[in-house]
Amino acid sequence: MLTMLEEEELRGVPLLIFANKQDMRTALPVAEVSERLGLTSLKDRQWSILGSSAVKGEGIEDGMNW
């Protein structure tokens, strides 16, 4: 994913990640998803990661508002 973000067309574009399926007890915590994706190394763009559950409709509106 980080390689894709280096593309010229995507430079400076904000990044939103939905950590979906947070309603499942086996879901990774949002912080761990962020760590595994290496999001903290992104210093040249605005980014956010939000826990969500598409089935329950949780987190989706927050993401759209972001």
PDBQT receptor file of N, H, CA, C and O in Angstrom, charges set to zero:
ATOM      1  N   MET A   1       0.819  -1.186   0.000  1.00  0.00    +0.000 N 
ATOM      2  CA  MET A   1       0.000   0.000   0.000  1.00  0.00    +0.000 C 
ATOM      3  C   MET A   1       0.866   1.253   0.000  1.00  0.00    +0.000 C 
ATOM      4  O   MET A   1       0.578   2.194  -0.740  1.00  0.00    +0.000 OA
ATOM      5  N   LEU A   2       1.922   1.289   0.815  1.00  0.00    +0.000 N 
ATOM      6  H   LEU A   2       2.156   0.525   1.416  1.00  0.00    +0.000 HD
ATOM      7  CA  LEU A   2       2.748   2.482   0.896  1.00  0.00    +0.000 C 
ATOM      8  C   LEU A   2       3.412   2.798  -0.440  1.00  0.00    +0.000 C 
ATOM      9  O   LEU A   2       3.615   3.967  -0.768  1.00  0.00    +0.000 OA
ATOM     10  N   THR A   3       3.747   1.775  -1.205  1.00  0.00    +0.000 N 
ATOM     11  H   THR A   3       3.582   0.826  -0.938  1.00  0.00    +0.000 HD
ATOM     12  CA  THR A   3       4.337   1.992  -2.530  1.00  0.00    +0.000 C 
ATOM     13  C   THR A   3       3.339   2.699  -3.439  1.00  0.00    +0.000 C 
ATOM     14  O   THR A   3       3.715   3.601  -4.188  1.00  0.00    +0.000 OA
ATOM     15  N   MET A   4       2.098   2.306  -3.382  1.00  0.00    +0.000 N 
ATOM     16  H   MET A   4       1.792   1.573  -2.774  1.00  0.00    +0.000 HD
ATOM     17  CA  MET A   4       1.062   2.937  -4.194  1.00  0.00    +0.000 C 
ATOM     18  C   MET A   4       0.935   4.422  -3.852  1.00  0.00    +0.000 C 
ATOM     19  O   MET A   4       0.692   5.240  -4.740  1.00  0.00    +0.000 OA
ATOM     20  N   LEU A   5       1.094   4.773  -2.593  1.00  0.00    +0.000 N 
ATOM     21  H   LEU A   5       1.291   4.109  -1.872  1.00  0.00    +0.000 HD
ATOM     22  CA  LEU A   5       0.953   6.165  -2.174  1.00  0.00    +0.000 C 
ATOM     23  C   LEU A   5       2.079   7.047  -2.681  1.00  0.00    +0.000 C 
ATOM     24  O   LEU A   5       1.970   8.272  -2.625  1.00  0.00    +0.000 OA
ATOM     25  N   GLU A   6       3.152   6.457  -3.172  1.00  0.00    +0.000 N 
ATOM     26  H   GLU A   6       3.240   5.462  -3.218  1.00  0.00    +0.000 HD
ATOM     27  CA  GLU A   6       4.268   7.225  -3.720  1.00  0.00    +0.000 C 
ATOM     28  C   GLU A   6       4.016   7.674  -5.156  1.00  0.00    +0.000 C 
ATOM     29  O   GLU A   6       4.789   8.460  -5.703  1.00  0.00    +0.000 OA
ATOM     30  N   GLU A   7       2.953   7.187  -5.763  1.00  0.00    +0.000 N 
ATOM     31  H   GLU A   7       2.325   6.549  -5.319  1.00  0.00    +0.000 HD
ATOM     32  CA  GLU A   7       2.617   7.590  -7.124  1.00  0.00    +0.000 C 
ATOM     33  C   GLU A   7       2.382   9.104  -7.172  1.00  0.00    +0.000 C 
ATOM     34  O   GLU A   7       1.776   9.680  -6.268  1.00  0.00    +0.000 OA
ATOM     35  N   GLU A   8       2.863   9.724  -8.222  1.00  0.00    +0.000 N 
ATOM     36  H   GLU A   8       3.355   9.256  -8.956  1.00  0.00    +0.000 HD
ATOM     37  CA  GLU A   8       2.758  11.180  -8.380  1.00  0.00    +0.000 C 
ATOM     38  C   GLU A   8       1.312  11.669  -8.255  1.00  0.00    +0.000 C 
ATOM     39  O   GLU A   8       1.056  12.693  -7.623  1.00  0.00    +0.000 OA
ATOM     40  N   GLU A   9       0.375  10.941  -8.851  1.00  0.00    +0.000 N 
ATOM     41  H   GLU A   9       0.583  10.109  -9.365  1.00  0.00    +0.000 HD
ATOM     42  CA  GLU A   9      -1.035  11.352  -8.823  1.00  0.00    +0.000 C 
ATOM     43  C   GLU A   9      -1.627  11.346  -7.421  1.00  0.00    +0.000 C 
ATOM     44  O   GLU A   9      -2.637  12.005  -7.176  1.00  0.00    +0.000 OA
ATOM     45  N   LEU A  10      -1.016  10.614  -6.501  1.00  0.00    +0.000 N 
ATOM     46  H   LEU A  10      -0.195  10.078  -6.700  1.00  0.00    +0.000 HD
ATOM     47  CA  LEU A  10      -1.559  10.489  -5.150  1.00  0.00    +0.000 C 
ATOM     48  C   LEU A  10      -0.783  11.299  -4.106  1.00  0.00    +0.000 C 
ATOM     49  O   LEU A  10      -1.137  11.281  -2.928  1.00  0.00    +0.000 OA
ATOM     50  N   ARG A  11       0.250  11.995  -4.516  1.00  0.00    +0.000 N 
ATOM     51  H   ARG A  11       0.538  12.009  -5.474  1.00  0.00    +0.000 HD
ATOM     52  CA  ARG A  11       1.046  12.786  -3.557  1.00  0.00    +0.000 C 
ATOM     53  C   ARG A  11       0.172  13.830  -2.881  1.00  0.00    +0.000 C 
ATOM     54  O   ARG A  11      -0.527  14.593  -3.549  1.00  0.00    +0.000 OA
ATOM     55  N   GLY A  12       0.215  13.862  -1.562  1.00  0.00    +0.000 N 
ATOM     56  H   GLY A  12       0.783  13.243  -1.020  1.00  0.00    +0.000 HD
ATOM     57  CA  GLY A  12      -0.523  14.846  -0.793  1.00  0.00    +0.000 C 
ATOM     58  C   GLY A  12      -2.006  14.561  -0.626  1.00  0.00    +0.000 C 
ATOM     59  O   GLY A  12      -2.695  15.308   0.069  1.00  0.00    +0.000 OA
ATOM     60  N   VAL A  13      -2.515  13.507  -1.242  1.00  0.00    +0.000 N 
ATOM     61  H   VAL A  13      -1.955  12.901  -1.808  1.00  0.00    +0.000 HD
ATOM     62  CA  VAL A  13      -3.939  13.179  -1.124  1.00  0.00    +0.000 C 
ATOM     63  C   VAL A  13      -4.186  12.563   0.253  1.00  0.00    +0.000 C 
ATOM     64  O   VAL A  13      -3.479  11.634   0.643  1.00  0.00    +0.000 OA
ATOM     65  N   PRO A  14      -5.176  13.064   0.996  1.00  0.00    +0.000 N 
ATOM     66  CA  PRO A  14      -5.479  12.471   2.307  1.00  0.00    +0.000 C 
ATOM     67  C   PRO A  14      -5.868  10.998   2.168  1.00  0.00    +0.000 C 
ATOM     68  O   PRO A  14      -6.413  10.578   1.148  1.00  0.00    +0.000 OA
ATOM     69  N   LEU A  15      -5.579  10.236   3.203  1.00  0.00    +0.000 N 
ATOM     70  H   LEU A  15      -5.136  10.578   4.032  1.00  0.00    +0.000 HD
ATOM     71  CA  LEU A  15      -5.841   8.794   3.200  1.00  0.00    +0.000 C 
ATOM     72  C   LEU A  15      -6.750   8.431   4.361  1.00  0.00    +0.000 C 
ATOM     73  O   LEU A  15      -6.466   8.765   5.512  1.00  0.00    +0.000 OA
ATOM     74  N   LEU A  16      -7.834   7.754   4.057  1.00  0.00    +0.000 N 
ATOM     75  H   LEU A  16      -8.064   7.483   3.123  1.00  0.00    +0.000 HD
ATOM     76  CA  LEU A  16      -8.758   7.256   5.075  1.00  0.00    +0.000 C 
ATOM     77  C   LEU A  16      -8.814   5.740   4.970  1.00  0.00    +0.000 C 
ATOM     78  O   LEU A  16      -9.067   5.189   3.899  1.00  0.00    +0.000 OA
ATOM     79  N   ILE A  17      -8.579   5.081   6.081  1.00  0.00    +0.000 N 
ATOM     80  H   ILE A  17      -8.374   5.528   6.952  1.00  0.00    +0.000 HD
ATOM     81  CA  ILE A  17      -8.654   3.617   6.158  1.00  0.00    +0.000 C 
ATOM     82  C   ILE A  17      -9.811   3.250   7.077  1.00  0.00    +0.000 C 
ATOM     83  O   ILE A  17      -9.906   3.753   8.196  1.00  0.00    +0.000 OA
ATOM     84  N   PHE A  18     -10.678   2.383   6.608  1.00  0.00    +0.000 N 
ATOM     85  H   PHE A  18     -10.601   1.974   5.698  1.00  0.00    +0.000 HD
ATOM     86  CA  PHE A  18     -11.722   1.816   7.462  1.00  0.00    +0.000 C 
ATOM     87  C   PHE A  18     -11.227   0.457   7.951  1.00  0.00    +0.000 C 
ATOM     88  O   PHE A  18     -10.994  -0.444   7.145  1.00  0.00    +0.000 OA
ATOM     89  N   ALA A  19     -11.068   0.308   9.245  1.00  0.00    +0.000 N 
ATOM     90  H   ALA A  19     -11.257   1.040   9.900  1.00  0.00    +0.000 HD
ATOM     91  CA  ALA A  19     -10.746  -0.992   9.844  1.00  0.00    +0.000 C 
ATOM     92  C   ALA A  19     -12.094  -1.671  10.099  1.00  0.00    +0.000 C 
ATOM     93  O   ALA A  19     -12.659  -1.587  11.189  1.00  0.00    +0.000 OA
ATOM     94  N   ASN A  20     -12.581  -2.333   9.076  1.00  0.00    +0.000 N 
ATOM     95  H   ASN A  20     -12.123  -2.401   8.190  1.00  0.00    +0.000 HD
ATOM     96  CA  ASN A  20     -13.924  -2.901   9.105  1.00  0.00    +0.000 C 
ATOM     97  C   ASN A  20     -13.968  -4.177   9.952  1.00  0.00    +0.000 C 
ATOM     98  O   ASN A  20     -12.943  -4.721  10.363  1.00  0.00    +0.000 OA
ATOM     99  N   LYS A  21     -15.159  -4.612  10.185  1.00  0.00    +0.000 N 
ATOM    100  H   LYS A  21     -15.992  -4.171   9.852  1.00  0.00    +0.000 HD
ATOM    101  CA  LYS A  21     -15.462  -5.841  10.928  1.00  0.00    +0.000 C 
ATOM    102  C   LYS A  21     -15.099  -5.732  12.411  1.00  0.00    +0.000 C 
ATOM    103  O   LYS A  21     -14.817  -6.742  13.056  1.00  0.00    +0.000 OA
ATOM    104  N   GLN A  22     -15.106  -4.524  12.947  1.00  0.00    +0.000 N 
ATOM    105  H   GLN A  22     -15.336  -3.703  12.423  1.00  0.00    +0.000 HD
ATOM    106  CA  GLN A  22     -14.790  -4.329  14.351  1.00  0.00    +0.000 C 
ATOM    107  C   GLN A  22     -15.855  -4.916  15.272  1.00  0.00    +0.000 C 
ATOM    108  O   GLN A  22     -15.658  -4.977  16.486  1.00  0.00    +0.000 OA
ATOM    109  N   ASP A  23     -16.980  -5.348  14.705  1.00  0.00    +0.000 N 
ATOM    110  H   ASP A  23     -17.140  -5.298  13.719  1.00  0.00    +0.000 HD
ATOM    111  CA  ASP A  23     -18.024  -5.997  15.490  1.00  0.00    +0.000 C 
ATOM    112  C   ASP A  23     -17.682  -7.459  15.783  1.00  0.00    +0.000 C 
ATOM    113  O   ASP A  23     -18.341  -8.099  16.603  1.00  0.00    +0.000 OA
ATOM    114  N   MET A  24     -16.660  -7.983  15.121  1.00  0.00    +0.000 N 
ATOM    115  H   MET A  24     -16.124  -7.463  14.456  1.00  0.00    +0.000 HD
ATOM    116  CA  MET A  24     -16.264  -9.383  15.326  1.00  0.00    +0.000 C 
ATOM    117  C   MET A  24     -15.194  -9.452  16.422  1.00  0.00    +0.000 C 
ATOM    118  O   MET A  24     -14.278  -8.631  16.448  1.00  0.00    +0.000 OA
ATOM    119  N   ARG A  25     -15.309 -10.413  17.309  1.00  0.00    +0.000 N 
ATOM    120  H   ARG A  25     -16.053 -11.080  17.288  1.00  0.00    +0.000 HD
ATOM    121  CA  ARG A  25     -14.357 -10.492  18.414  1.00  0.00    +0.000 C 
ATOM    122  C   ARG A  25     -12.946 -10.855  17.953  1.00  0.00    +0.000 C 
ATOM    123  O   ARG A  25     -11.989 -10.665  18.703  1.00  0.00    +0.000 OA
ATOM    124  N   THR A  26     -12.803 -11.368  16.744  1.00  0.00    +0.000 N 
ATOM    125  H   THR A  26     -13.581 -11.523  16.134  1.00  0.00    +0.000 HD
ATOM    126  CA  THR A  26     -11.488 -11.727  16.214  1.00  0.00    +0.000 C 
ATOM    127  C   THR A  26     -10.821 -10.580  15.444  1.00  0.00    +0.000 C 
ATOM    128  O   THR A  26      -9.711 -10.739  14.936  1.00  0.00    +0.000 OA
ATOM    129  N   ALA A  27     -11.490  -9.436  15.357  1.00  0.00    +0.000 N 
ATOM    130  H   ALA A  27     -12.391  -9.306  15.770  1.00  0.00    +0.000 HD
ATOM    131  CA  ALA A  27     -10.940  -8.297  14.615  1.00  0.00    +0.000 C 
ATOM    132  C   ALA A  27      -9.722  -7.730  15.328  1.00  0.00    +0.000 C 
ATOM    133  O   ALA A  27      -9.686  -7.651  16.556  1.00  0.00    +0.000 OA
ATOM    134  N   LEU A  28      -8.725  -7.339  14.544  1.00  0.00    +0.000 N 
ATOM    135  H   LEU A  28      -8.754  -7.403  13.547  1.00  0.00    +0.000 HD
ATOM    136  CA  LEU A  28      -7.564  -6.674  15.112  1.00  0.00    +0.000 C 
ATOM    137  C   LEU A  28      -7.972  -5.298  15.627  1.00  0.00    +0.000 C 
ATOM    138  O   LEU A  28      -8.807  -4.634  15.013  1.00  0.00    +0.000 OA
ATOM    139  N   PRO A  29      -7.403  -4.866  16.729  1.00  0.00    +0.000 N 
ATOM    140  CA  PRO A  29      -7.669  -3.497  17.195  1.00  0.00    +0.000 C 
ATOM    141  C   PRO A  29      -7.180  -2.484  16.157  1.00  0.00    +0.000 C 
ATOM    142  O   PRO A  29      -6.226  -2.748  15.426  1.00  0.00    +0.000 OA
ATOM    143  N   VAL A  30      -7.827  -1.344  16.100  1.00  0.00    +0.000 N 
ATOM    144  H   VAL A  30      -8.602  -1.129  16.695  1.00  0.00    +0.000 HD
ATOM    145  CA  VAL A  30      -7.498  -0.312  15.123  1.00  0.00    +0.000 C 
ATOM    146  C   VAL A  30      -6.018   0.069  15.213  1.00  0.00    +0.000 C 
ATOM    147  O   VAL A  30      -5.366   0.242  14.184  1.00  0.00    +0.000 OA
ATOM    148  N   ALA A  31      -5.488   0.199  16.414  1.00  0.00    +0.000 N 
ATOM    149  H   ALA A  31      -6.019   0.058  17.250  1.00  0.00    +0.000 HD
ATOM    150  CA  ALA A  31      -4.077   0.571  16.579  1.00  0.00    +0.000 C 
ATOM    151  C   ALA A  31      -3.155  -0.468  15.951  1.00  0.00    +0.000 C 
ATOM    152  O   ALA A  31      -2.134  -0.116  15.359  1.00  0.00    +0.000 OA
ATOM    153  N   GLU A  32      -3.503  -1.722  16.075  1.00  0.00    +0.000 N 
ATOM    154  H   GLU A  32      -4.332  -2.008  16.556  1.00  0.00    +0.000 HD
ATOM    155  CA  GLU A  32      -2.671  -2.772  15.490  1.00  0.00    +0.000 C 
ATOM    156  C   GLU A  32      -2.754  -2.765  13.963  1.00  0.00    +0.000 C 
ATOM    157  O   GLU A  32      -1.749  -2.992  13.289  1.00  0.00    +0.000 OA
ATOM    158  N   VAL A  33      -3.933  -2.510  13.418  1.00  0.00    +0.000 N 
ATOM    159  H   VAL A  33      -4.750  -2.326  13.966  1.00  0.00    +0.000 HD
ATOM    160  CA  VAL A  33      -4.074  -2.396  11.966  1.00  0.00    +0.000 C 
ATOM    161  C   VAL A  33      -3.198  -1.248  11.465  1.00  0.00    +0.000 C 
ATOM    162  O   VAL A  33      -2.493  -1.387  10.466  1.00  0.00    +0.000 OA
ATOM    163  N   SER A  34      -3.248  -0.128  12.160  1.00  0.00    +0.000 N 
ATOM    164  H   SER A  34      -3.821  -0.016  12.972  1.00  0.00    +0.000 HD
ATOM    165  CA  SER A  34      -2.439   1.036  11.805  1.00  0.00    +0.000 C 
ATOM    166  C   SER A  34      -0.957   0.697  11.820  1.00  0.00    +0.000 C 
ATOM    167  O   SER A  34      -0.218   1.065  10.907  1.00  0.00    +0.000 OA
ATOM    168  N   GLU A  35      -0.531   0.000  12.852  1.00  0.00    +0.000 N 
ATOM    169  H   GLU A  35      -1.131  -0.300  13.594  1.00  0.00    +0.000 HD
ATOM    170  CA  GLU A  35       0.879  -0.381  12.979  1.00  0.00    +0.000 C 
ATOM    171  C   GLU A  35       1.298  -1.319  11.847  1.00  0.00    +0.000 C 
ATOM    172  O   GLU A  35       2.342  -1.127  11.226  1.00  0.00    +0.000 OA
ATOM    173  N   ARG A  36       0.481  -2.326  11.590  1.00  0.00    +0.000 N 
ATOM    174  H   ARG A  36      -0.368  -2.482  12.095  1.00  0.00    +0.000 HD
ATOM    175  CA  ARG A  36       0.817  -3.302  10.541  1.00  0.00    +0.000 C 
ATOM    176  C   ARG A  36       0.863  -2.678   9.151  1.00  0.00    +0.000 C 
ATOM    177  O   ARG A  36       1.627  -3.121   8.293  1.00  0.00    +0.000 OA
ATOM    178  N   LEU A  37       0.048  -1.652   8.927  1.00  0.00    +0.000 N 
ATOM    179  H   LEU A  37      -0.573  -1.291   9.623  1.00  0.00    +0.000 HD
ATOM    180  CA  LEU A  37       0.065  -0.966   7.633  1.00  0.00    +0.000 C 
ATOM    181  C   LEU A  37       1.177   0.073   7.533  1.00  0.00    +0.000 C 
ATOM    182  O   LEU A  37       1.455   0.593   6.452  1.00  0.00    +0.000 OA
ATOM    183  N   GLY A  38       1.808   0.369   8.658  1.00  0.00    +0.000 N 
ATOM    184  H   GLY A  38       1.582  -0.053   9.536  1.00  0.00    +0.000 HD
ATOM    185  CA  GLY A  38       2.890   1.350   8.654  1.00  0.00    +0.000 C 
ATOM    186  C   GLY A  38       2.412   2.782   8.511  1.00  0.00    +0.000 C 
ATOM    187  O   GLY A  38       3.132   3.629   7.983  1.00  0.00    +0.000 OA
ATOM    188  N   LEU A  39       1.204   3.058   8.977  1.00  0.00    +0.000 N 
ATOM    189  H   LEU A  39       0.619   2.369   9.405  1.00  0.00    +0.000 HD
ATOM    190  CA  LEU A  39       0.639   4.392   8.802  1.00  0.00    +0.000 C 
ATOM    191  C   LEU A  39       1.410   5.469   9.554  1.00  0.00    +0.000 C 
ATOM    192  O   LEU A  39       1.456   6.613   9.104  1.00  0.00    +0.000 OA
ATOM    193  N   THR A  40       2.009   5.133  10.677  1.00  0.00    +0.000 N 
ATOM    194  H   THR A  40       1.972   4.203  11.043  1.00  0.00    +0.000 HD
ATOM    195  CA  THR A  40       2.738   6.145  11.447  1.00  0.00    +0.000 C 
ATOM    196  C   THR A  40       3.964   6.656  10.704  1.00  0.00    +0.000 C 
ATOM    197  O   THR A  40       4.512   7.699  11.061  1.00  0.00    +0.000 OA
ATOM    198  N   SER A  41       4.400   5.939   9.680  1.00  0.00    +0.000 N 
ATOM    199  H   SER A  41       3.955   5.092   9.390  1.00  0.00    +0.000 HD
ATOM    200  CA  SER A  41       5.549   6.401   8.899  1.00  0.00    +0.000 C 
ATOM    201  C   SER A  41       5.146   7.430   7.844  1.00  0.00    +0.000 C 
ATOM    202  O   SER A  41       6.011   8.026   7.203  1.00  0.00    +0.000 OA
ATOM    203  N   LEU A  42       3.859   7.642   7.659  1.00  0.00    +0.000 N 
ATOM    204  H   LEU A  42       3.156   7.158   8.180  1.00  0.00    +0.000 HD
ATOM    205  CA  LEU A  42       3.385   8.622   6.673  1.00  0.00    +0.000 C 
ATOM    206  C   LEU A  42       3.468  10.019   7.277  1.00  0.00    +0.000 C 
ATOM    207  O   LEU A  42       2.638  10.405   8.099  1.00  0.00    +0.000 OA
ATOM    208  N   LYS A  43       4.464  10.756   6.862  1.00  0.00    +0.000 N 
ATOM    209  H   LYS A  43       5.138  10.442   6.194  1.00  0.00    +0.000 HD
ATOM    210  CA  LYS A  43       4.670  12.101   7.408  1.00  0.00    +0.000 C 
ATOM    211  C   LYS A  43       4.272  13.192   6.426  1.00  0.00    +0.000 C 
ATOM    212  O   LYS A  43       4.162  14.357   6.808  1.00  0.00    +0.000 OA
ATOM    213  N   ASP A  44       4.054  12.830   5.163  1.00  0.00    +0.000 N 
ATOM    214  H   ASP A  44       4.144  11.883   4.853  1.00  0.00    +0.000 HD
ATOM    215  CA  ASP A  44       3.817  13.835   4.131  1.00  0.00    +0.000 C 
ATOM    216  C   ASP A  44       2.360  13.953   3.709  1.00  0.00    +0.000 C 
ATOM    217  O   ASP A  44       2.053  14.572   2.690  1.00  0.00    +0.000 OA
ATOM    218  N   ARG A  45       1.474  13.369   4.481  1.00  0.00    +0.000 N 
ATOM    219  H   ARG A  45       1.723  12.867   5.309  1.00  0.00    +0.000 HD
ATOM    220  CA  ARG A  45       0.053  13.458   4.139  1.00  0.00    +0.000 C 
ATOM    221  C   ARG A  45      -0.800  13.302   5.391  1.00  0.00    +0.000 C 
ATOM    222  O   ARG A  45      -0.367  12.743   6.399  1.00  0.00    +0.000 OA
ATOM    223  N   GLN A  46      -2.006  13.804   5.299  1.00  0.00    +0.000 N 
ATOM    224  H   GLN A  46      -2.358  14.258   4.481  1.00  0.00    +0.000 HD
ATOM    225  CA  GLN A  46      -2.986  13.641   6.359  1.00  0.00    +0.000 C 
ATOM    226  C   GLN A  46      -3.612  12.262   6.211  1.00  0.00    +0.000 C 
ATOM    227  O   GLN A  46      -3.966  11.855   5.105  1.00  0.00    +0.000 OA
ATOM    228  N   TRP A  47      -3.750  11.541   7.320  1.00  0.00    +0.000 N 
ATOM    229  H   TRP A  47      -3.462  11.872   8.219  1.00  0.00    +0.000 HD
ATOM    230  CA  TRP A  47      -4.386  10.227   7.254  1.00  0.00    +0.000 C 
ATOM    231  C   TRP A  47      -5.184   9.975   8.532  1.00  0.00    +0.000 C 
ATOM    232  O   TRP A  47      -4.961  10.597   9.570  1.00  0.00    +0.000 OA
ATOM    233  N   SER A  48      -6.109   9.052   8.412  1.00  0.00    +0.000 N 
ATOM    234  H   SER A  48      -6.290   8.546   7.568  1.00  0.00    +0.000 HD
ATOM    235  CA  SER A  48      -6.916   8.645   9.555  1.00  0.00    +0.000 C 
ATOM    236  C   SER A  48      -7.301   7.187   9.371  1.00  0.00    +0.000 C 
ATOM    237  O   SER A  48      -7.469   6.706   8.250  1.00  0.00    +0.000 OA
ATOM    238  N   ILE A  49      -7.435   6.499  10.488  1.00  0.00    +0.000 N 
ATOM    239  H   ILE A  49      -7.299   6.890  11.398  1.00  0.00    +0.000 HD
ATOM    240  CA  ILE A  49      -7.943   5.127  10.468  1.00  0.00    +0.000 C 
ATOM    241  C   ILE A  49      -9.087   5.070  11.465  1.00  0.00    +0.000 C 
ATOM    242  O   ILE A  49      -8.965   5.523  12.603  1.00  0.00    +0.000 OA
ATOM    243  N   LEU A  50     -10.187   4.512  11.022  1.00  0.00    +0.000 N 
ATOM    244  H   LEU A  50     -10.286   4.145  10.097  1.00  0.00    +0.000 HD
ATOM    245  CA  LEU A  50     -11.388   4.451  11.866  1.00  0.00    +0.000 C 
ATOM    246  C   LEU A  50     -11.889   3.021  11.949  1.00  0.00    +0.000 C 
ATOM    247  O   LEU A  50     -11.951   2.309  10.946  1.00  0.00    +0.000 OA
ATOM    248  N   GLY A  51     -12.245   2.612  13.153  1.00  0.00    +0.000 N 
ATOM    249  H   GLY A  51     -12.195   3.191  13.968  1.00  0.00    +0.000 HD
ATOM    250  CA  GLY A  51     -12.904   1.331  13.313  1.00  0.00    +0.000 C 
ATOM    251  C   GLY A  51     -14.300   1.416  12.744  1.00  0.00    +0.000 C 
ATOM    252  O   GLY A  51     -14.969   2.442  12.869  1.00  0.00    +0.000 OA
ATOM    253  N   SER A  52     -14.740   0.341  12.119  1.00  0.00    +0.000 N 
ATOM    254  H   SER A  52     -14.196  -0.492  12.018  1.00  0.00    +0.000 HD
ATOM    255  CA  SER A  52     -16.076   0.372  11.529  1.00  0.00    +0.000 C 
ATOM    256  C   SER A  52     -16.689  -1.023  11.504  1.00  0.00    +0.000 C 
ATOM    257  O   SER A  52     -16.011  -2.039  11.659  1.00  0.00    +0.000 OA
ATOM    258  N   SER A  53     -17.978  -1.022  11.305  1.00  0.00    +0.000 N 
ATOM    259  H   SER A  53     -18.529  -0.197  11.180  1.00  0.00    +0.000 HD
ATOM    260  CA  SER A  53     -18.731  -2.251  11.084  1.00  0.00    +0.000 C 
ATOM    261  C   SER A  53     -19.784  -1.923  10.044  1.00  0.00    +0.000 C 
ATOM    262  O   SER A  53     -20.781  -1.265  10.344  1.00  0.00    +0.000 OA
ATOM    263  N   ALA A  54     -19.564  -2.376   8.837  1.00  0.00    +0.000 N 
ATOM    264  H   ALA A  54     -18.755  -2.910   8.594  1.00  0.00    +0.000 HD
ATOM    265  CA  ALA A  54     -20.518  -2.104   7.760  1.00  0.00    +0.000 C 
ATOM    266  C   ALA A  54     -21.873  -2.740   8.068  1.00  0.00    +0.000 C 
ATOM    267  O   ALA A  54     -22.916  -2.172   7.744  1.00  0.00    +0.000 OA
ATOM    268  N   VAL A  55     -21.857  -3.911   8.689  1.00  0.00    +0.000 N 
ATOM    269  H   VAL A  55     -21.010  -4.373   8.952  1.00  0.00    +0.000 HD
ATOM    270  CA  VAL A  55     -23.097  -4.608   9.022  1.00  0.00    +0.000 C 
ATOM    271  C   VAL A  55     -23.933  -3.785   9.996  1.00  0.00    +0.000 C 
ATOM    272  O   VAL A  55     -25.152  -3.692   9.848  1.00  0.00    +0.000 OA
ATOM    273  N   LYS A  56     -23.277  -3.186  10.992  1.00  0.00    +0.000 N 
ATOM    274  H   LYS A  56     -22.287  -3.261  11.111  1.00  0.00    +0.000 HD
ATOM    275  CA  LYS A  56     -23.977  -2.386  11.990  1.00  0.00    +0.000 C 
ATOM    276  C   LYS A  56     -24.075  -0.915  11.607  1.00  0.00    +0.000 C 
ATOM    277  O   LYS A  56     -24.774  -0.143  12.264  1.00  0.00    +0.000 OA
ATOM    278  N   GLY A  57     -23.374  -0.528  10.544  1.00  0.00    +0.000 N 
ATOM    279  H   GLY A  57     -22.807  -1.155  10.011  1.00  0.00    +0.000 HD
ATOM    280  CA  GLY A  57     -23.392   0.871  10.125  1.00  0.00    +0.000 C 
ATOM    281  C   GLY A  57     -22.579   1.778  11.030  1.00  0.00    +0.000 C 
ATOM    282  O   GLY A  57     -22.816   2.986  11.064  1.00  0.00    +0.000 OA
ATOM    283  N   GLU A  58     -21.638   1.228  11.754  1.00  0.00    +0.000 N 
ATOM    284  H   GLU A  58     -21.446   0.247  11.726  1.00  0.00    +0.000 HD
ATOM    285  CA  GLU A  58     -20.834   2.015  12.693  1.00  0.00    +0.000 C 
ATOM    286  C   GLU A  58     -19.551   2.495  12.030  1.00  0.00    +0.000 C 
ATOM    287  O   GLU A  58     -18.899   1.747  11.303  1.00  0.00    +0.000 OA
ATOM    288  N   GLY A  59     -19.197   3.744  12.286  1.00  0.00    +0.000 N 
ATOM    289  H   GLY A  59     -19.727   4.353  12.877  1.00  0.00    +0.000 HD
ATOM    290  CA  GLY A  59     -17.957   4.306  11.801  1.00  0.00    +0.000 C 
ATOM    291  C   GLY A  59     -18.011   4.874  10.390  1.00  0.00    +0.000 C 
ATOM    292  O   GLY A  59     -17.134   5.641   9.994  1.00  0.00    +0.000 OA
ATOM    293  N   ILE A  60     -19.024   4.507   9.638  1.00  0.00    +0.000 N 
ATOM    294  H   ILE A  60     -19.737   3.884   9.959  1.00  0.00    +0.000 HD
ATOM    295  CA  ILE A  60     -19.107   4.938   8.242  1.00  0.00    +0.000 C 
ATOM    296  C   ILE A  60     -19.346   6.449   8.154  1.00  0.00    +0.000 C 
ATOM    297  O   ILE A  60     -18.660   7.147   7.407  1.00  0.00    +0.000 OA
ATOM    298  N   GLU A  61     -20.311   6.946   8.912  1.00  0.00    +0.000 N 
ATOM    299  H   GLU A  61     -20.868   6.379   9.519  1.00  0.00    +0.000 HD
ATOM    300  CA  GLU A  61     -20.617   8.367   8.885  1.00  0.00    +0.000 C 
ATOM    301  C   GLU A  61     -19.431   9.186   9.371  1.00  0.00    +0.000 C 
ATOM    302  O   GLU A  61     -19.135  10.242   8.813  1.00  0.00    +0.000 OA
ATOM    303  N   ASP A  62     -18.750   8.706  10.405  1.00  0.00    +0.000 N 
ATOM    304  H   ASP A  62     -18.990   7.848  10.858  1.00  0.00    +0.000 HD
ATOM    305  CA  ASP A  62     -17.569   9.413  10.903  1.00  0.00    +0.000 C 
ATOM    306  C   ASP A  62     -16.506   9.523   9.810  1.00  0.00    +0.000 C 
ATOM    307  O   ASP A  62     -15.869  10.565   9.658  1.00  0.00    +0.000 OA
ATOM    308  N   GLY A  63     -16.324   8.464   9.067  1.00  0.00    +0.000 N 
ATOM    309  H   GLY A  63     -16.842   7.617   9.191  1.00  0.00    +0.000 HD
ATOM    310  CA  GLY A  63     -15.367   8.485   7.971  1.00  0.00    +0.000 C 
ATOM    311  C   GLY A  63     -15.757   9.471   6.883  1.00  0.00    +0.000 C 
ATOM    312  O   GLY A  63     -14.910  10.202   6.369  1.00  0.00    +0.000 OA
ATOM    313  N   MET A  64     -17.021   9.493   6.534  1.00  0.00    +0.000 N 
ATOM    314  H   MET A  64     -17.709   8.900   6.951  1.00  0.00    +0.000 HD
ATOM    315  CA  MET A  64     -17.470  10.414   5.508  1.00  0.00    +0.000 C 
ATOM    316  C   MET A  64     -17.346  11.867   5.977  1.00  0.00    +0.000 C 
ATOM    317  O   MET A  64     -17.059  12.757   5.176  1.00  0.00    +0.000 OA
ATOM    318  N   ASN A  65     -17.560  12.101   7.256  1.00  0.00    +0.000 N 
ATOM    319  H   ASN A  65     -17.794  11.378   7.906  1.00  0.00    +0.000 HD
ATOM    320  CA  ASN A  65     -17.405  13.444   7.798  1.00  0.00    +0.000 C 
ATOM    321  C   ASN A  65     -15.940  13.864   7.843  1.00  0.00    +0.000 C 
ATOM    322  O   ASN A  65     -15.631  15.048   7.708  1.00  0.00    +0.000 OA
ATOM    323  N   TRP A  66     -15.046  12.913   8.031  1.00  0.00    +0.000 N 
ATOM    324  H   TRP A  66     -15.297  11.952   8.141  1.00  0.00    +0.000 HD
ATOM    325  CA  TRP A  66     -13.628  13.224   8.057  1.00  0.00    +0.000 C 
ATOM    326  C   TRP A  66     -13.186  13.718   6.708  1.00  0.00    +0.000 C 
ATOM    327  O   TRP A  66     -12.012  14.036   6.521  1.00  0.00    +0.000 OA
TER     328      TRP A  66
